[in-house]
Amino acid sequence: MSILIDRNSKVLVQGITGRQGGFHARLMMEYGTNVVGGVTPGKGGEWFDGKPVFDTMRAAVKTKYADVSLVTVPARFAADAIMEAADAGIKLVICLTEHIPVADMMRVLAFCRQRGTRLIGPNCPGVMTPGEAKVGIIPAMVALPGDVGVVSKSGTLTYEVGFAMKNRGIGNSTIVGIGGDPVIGTTFVDILEMFENDPDTKKVALLGEIGGSAEIAAADYIKTSMTKPVAAFIAGRSAPPGKRMGHAGAIVDGGEGSADEKIQALEAAGARVAANPEEIPDLLS
Amino acid sequence: MKLHEYQSKALFQEYGIPIPQGRVAETSREAGAIAAELGGTVVVKAQVHVGGRGKAGGVKVARDAAAAERHAQAILGMNIKGLTVEKVLIDEAADIQQEIYLAITNDRSAGQPLLMTSMQGGMDIEELNRTRPDAIIREHIDPILGLQPYQMTYIASAMRLPRAHWRSFLKILSGLYACYNKSDAELAEINPLVITGAGALLAVDGKVIIDDNALYRQPALTAQRDSSDEPESERLAREAGITYIKLEGQIGCMVNGAGLAMTTMDMTKLYGEAHGIGPANFLDIGGGATPEQVATALSIILSDANVKAVLFNIFGGITRCDEVARGILTAYNAVQPEVPMVIRLQGTNAAEGKKIISEAQLPHLISAETLTEAAQRAVAAVQESA
């Protein structure tokens, strides 16, 4: 068991004929993900590793029933691709693309809410349920099946922590990268709630960073509604204020969003916060 | 991308928002000439991308052209929080009866634009939020529909703006929203918006920040970029497609991924802080970096004279560590670093990567297994160099 995706998820890849999209679609299929096809406007009728390519999401959804879409197209086209998926009836869209303008994301998010579509990302590594399926770019080698849910704003930091757990024999129910942009489709609280309700998740690791207040909201949720133990790490204690640290959302602005403020809130809520991400497995065992 | 005050106000004017008469000057002589042309009392204002310039002496009132020239002379070249003033704005002084705060920004948690306004203008919004949170009127804007007339009436009413000013205020609200929306701004702020003795509304100070990810479709605004306060090394990195931010410490960091890059900095601080040692930079080399990019990144890190050791922390997921190791050797040979380099490779093909590094038998190369060990070795290397 898991959240969001499992071995039965039927996945379409938007941008499957692109270099990145194709590369990761193959790795996803090797992992066992049920990729049913892909969409690239102008390439409908072609085939990709035995999977049909469609011009539009409408045609793809009509021909191949699918419940998840992975958006791998460049930033200028990604907002439109997410809306196309939502309009075609896809209920879970995972968007890897970085550098989508925030104004576009705010409109896309409103559109997804109207259509009842959940968006994960953008600017995220995707979702992986170890041993079952992965949708996105999380490397297969970083995780074993298990009972620790992971939710993170980051990519490689997540791999680092997943790998440290794996080396200690700790596995994961589902790993969710929610993305490092200021405006994202799914927040820490949304995922914590799913883990809290997932019978196969026993513990949770939360990997946050400076900027915004999503970790503060997560602390409130942990305090009021979570029964499962949470271990956390917040990146950016050494980051200077007013500077954007790589991720568009990682900026301490007007004194808001600092690592210390988030660490204090999480500790006050009963989460165990690591000063060093390599301590996370200790905090979970 | 931040716009200067004079650029922000010129943009406001394009959207029908009234601003004071004024022009920007780069020399005191020019400043005097503008003041003479405007006549009467003027304000000389430093144009730098930093808050608190008033307190730092970067804003002065001048009764005549000679005084304006004197003030400009003092302000131009002044150092405000590490930035040199290269331009001053000469504005006619406004007859201020009331100061209003007005801004539209992106509310990250709501995923919607947020309009904030207050009759307690003049001070910055963080201070206002701390001291008089009840004095701020907040209204979310539907990103698909935009700001609606009923919302504007609600705002004017809720803030208790005297009715005589409603018509001009509503025009400014809709102008500011159009400016925010069409410019892909993440912040469009007027502070203060002044009610003058004659009963007119005037945007006396302004600040606009444009979303960097939208610059590709904002050529006119992109052309206004002022890189003068951007360190040379950051500019070179930006042009090479590498995210680099210069910091004050001694350990240069080269990492793949922004979250891990921040974490690596944090680790050098965690183990080095007690000895006065910390990160020299943030650097995300990204996924699938070529040996050439690694070499460019390494030269940028080493261009900082404070750097006494370099820490490579690479988690190979899709990127393979053996490829990264070859990239590091190529970069090493191209740059010939003279400071110790701690290399930590983890993930896909890590063993092969480590073998390549150790077989190269290069001086200054130190290998580490874990992130903790890597950070501790980098701190030790800096201590040894002292």
Interface residues (C-beta under 8 A of the other chain):
Chain A: F23 H24 L27 A75 R76 H99 I100 P101 V102 A103 M105 M106 R107 L109 A110 F111 I137 I138 P139 M141 V142 S152 K153 S154 G155 T156 L157 T158 Y159 E160 F163 G180 P182 V183 T187 L207 E209 I210 G212 S213 A214 A217 F233 A235 G236 R237 S238 A239 P240 K243 R244 M245 G246 H247 A248 G249 A250 G254 G255 E256 A259 A275 N276 P277 E278
Chain B: N106 R108 S109 G111 Q112 P113 D124 I125 E126 D142 P143 I144 N181 D184 E186 D211 D212 N213 A214 Y216 R217 T243 I245 L247 V255 N256 G257 A258 G259 L260 A261 M262 T263 M265 D266 M267 T268 K269 L270 G278 P279 F282 D284 F315 G317 I318 Q346 G347 T348 T370 L371 T372
